Amino acid sequence: MARARVQAKTVECASQMRQIGQAMLIYAHENKGALFPPDAGLIVPLDQRWFRFVIKNSPTPSDPTNQEAKDWTPTILICPADDPEPTYYHTYLLNHHLHEHNLGYSSHFPANLTPSDAIVMGEKKTLATNYYVEILNGQSTYYEQVDEFRHGMKRGSNYLFADMHVSLMMQMRGRDPSLPLFGADPWDFPGEIVNP
């Protein structure tokens, strides 16, 4: 029974990621291929965070001065395998390296990567605070933010890729040879990238 519950939560999480991916596609068609707005995380007010622009049915509290993340954030942003109220009321992290390298939905990815190799979204640690995996103060936030084992040590975590498929994968730190691994941050992209 316990194994079946774990499997059900894993499948529901993947379904939520696919739904978010579909919302990202709509956003991308309206925003020159960008899958989500850049820099719309903790540094902006709750009513201007990335999901408010991508997931159109995000809740709006009756009191616009309300500062509770739970009241502004759609429940689809919480993996059923996570704590019901994770920090800042969200489970999923976006790959801000896409914006750092000017990559979008219709981009040609570097180093012979395909859209099925490029991570768009993954799962954050319950207590982590950021909305993005990004470079801050010259350092990647990957290791302090990403939960590589949300669905167990043998399963790993779910990831949404640029071709909009979701895969359950083991730890990203080079254990899966089919995944890109460039430097210290497995979600980043190598070298100088120019978007054609």
C-alpha positions in Angstrom: 0.0 0.0 0.0 2.8 2.4 0.9 4.5 1.8 -2.4 1.2 2.4 -4.3 0.8 5.8 -2.5 4.3 6.8 -3.3 3.7 5.9 -7.0 0.4 7.8 -7.1 2.0 11.0 -5.7 4.9 10.7 -8.2 2.4 10.3 -11.1 0.3 13.2 -9.8 3.4 15.4 -9.6 4.4 14.6 -13.2 0.8 15.4 -14.3 1.0 18.8 -12.5 4.4 19.5 -14.2 2.9 18.7 -17.6 0.0 21.1 -17.0 2.4 23.8 -16.0 4.4 23.1 -19.1 1.3 23.6 -21.2 0.7 26.9 -19.6 4.4 27.8 -20.3 3.8 27.0 -24.0 1.0 29.5 -24.2 3.1 32.1 -22.4 6.0 31.3 -24.8 3.8 32.0 -27.9 2.9 35.4 -26.4 6.4 36.3 -25.3 8.9 35.5 -28.1 9.6 32.0 -26.9 10.4 32.7 -23.3 8.8 30.0 -21.2 8.4 32.1 -18.1 9.3 35.7 -17.0 12.8 36.3 -15.7 13.6 37.6 -12.3 10.0 37.3 -11.0 10.7 35.5 -7.8 11.2 36.7 -4.2 12.5 40.1 -5.3 9.0 41.1 -6.6 5.7 41.5 -4.8 3.5 38.4 -4.6 1.1 39.6 -7.3 4.0 39.8 -9.8 5.7 36.4 -9.3 6.3 34.3 -12.4 3.3 32.0 -12.0 0.9 34.9 -12.0 1.8 35.5 -15.7 2.1 31.8 -16.7 -0.7 30.1 -14.8 -3.6 32.4 -15.6 -6.0 31.0 -12.9 -3.7 31.9 -10.0 -5.7 32.9 -6.9 -6.1 36.5 -5.9 -6.9 37.3 -2.3 -9.8 39.6 -1.6 -7.3 41.8 0.3 -4.6 42.8 -2.2 -2.3 43.8 0.7 -2.3 40.2 2.0 1.3 39.0 2.2 0.7 35.3 2.6 2.2 33.3 -0.3 -0.4 30.6 0.2 -3.2 33.0 -0.7 -1.5 34.0 -4.0 0.0 30.7 -5.2 -2.0 28.0 -7.1 -1.9 24.6 -5.4 -0.6 23.1 -8.7 2.8 24.4 -7.6 3.0 22.0 -4.7 4.1 18.4 -5.4 1.8 16.0 -3.5 5.0 14.3 -2.1 6.2 17.5 -0.5 5.1 19.1 2.8 1.6 20.6 2.3 3.0 24.0 3.1 6.6 24.2 1.9 8.5 27.5 2.2 6.9 30.2 0.1 4.2 27.7 -0.7 5.8 26.1 -3.8 7.7 23.0 -4.7 8.8 23.6 -8.3 11.9 25.5 -9.4 12.5 27.1 -12.8 15.8 26.9 -14.7 16.8 30.6 -14.9 19.9 29.6 -16.9 17.6 29.6 -19.9 17.2 33.4 -19.5 20.8 33.9 -18.6 21.8 32.3 -22.0 18.8 33.8 -24.0 17.3 30.4 -24.6 13.6 29.9 -25.2 11.1 27.3 -26.5 12.2 27.5 -30.1 15.9 27.9 -29.5 18.7 25.8 -30.8 20.4 24.4 -27.7 24.2 24.3 -27.4 26.6 21.3 -27.4 24.3 19.1 -29.5 21.6 19.2 -26.8 18.0 18.7 -27.9 14.9 20.2 -26.2 14.5 16.7 -24.5 17.9 17.3 -22.8 17.2 20.9 -21.5 15.7 21.1 -18.0 13.0 23.8 -17.6 11.7 22.9 -14.2 12.5 20.6 -11.3 11.7 20.2 -7.6 13.0 22.3 -4.8 13.9 21.3 -1.3 11.0 21.9 1.1 12.8 24.6 3.1 14.5 26.2 0.1 13.3 29.8 -0.7 14.1 30.5 -4.3 11.9 30.2 -7.4 14.8 29.7 -9.8 18.0 27.8 -10.2 20.3 30.7 -11.2 23.6 32.4 -10.7 23.6 34.7 -7.7 26.7 36.5 -6.5 28.8 34.5 -9.0 27.5 31.1 -7.5 24.9 28.7 -8.7 21.9 28.1 -6.4 21.6 24.5 -7.6 22.9 22.6 -4.6 21.1 24.7 -2.0 17.8 24.6 -3.8 17.2 21.4 -5.9 15.7 18.3 -4.2 17.2 15.4 -6.2 15.2 12.8 -4.3 11.7 14.1 -3.8 10.2 10.7 -4.7 12.8 8.5 -2.9 16.4 7.5 -3.3 15.6 4.9 -6.0 13.3 7.2 -8.0 14.8 10.6 -7.7 12.7 13.7 -8.7 10.5 14.7 -11.6 11.8 17.2 -14.2 10.1 19.1 -17.0 12.2 19.4 -20.2 12.0 22.0 -23.0 10.2 19.6 -25.3 7.5 19.5 -22.5 8.0 15.9 -21.5 8.3 15.0 -17.8 10.8 12.4 -16.6 11.4 10.9 -13.2 15.2 10.8 -12.8 17.8 9.8 -10.4 20.3 12.3 -8.9 21.5 14.8 -11.5 25.2 14.9 -10.4 26.5 12.8 -13.2 24.9 9.5 -12.2 22.7 9.4 -15.3 25.1 9.5 -18.3 22.2 10.7 -20.6 21.9 14.0 -18.8 24.0 17.0 -19.5 26.6 17.9 -16.9 28.6 21.1 -17.4 30.7 22.3 -14.6 29.3 22.7 -11.1 25.6 23.1 -12.1 23.9 20.3 -14.0 21.1 22.6 -15.1 23.4 25.2 -16.8 24.6 25.3 -20.4 28.2 25.5 -21.7 30.0 28.3 -23.4 28.8 31.3 -25.3 25.3 30.9 -26.5 23.7 33.0 -29.2 20.0 32.6 -29.8 19.5 32.5 -33.6 
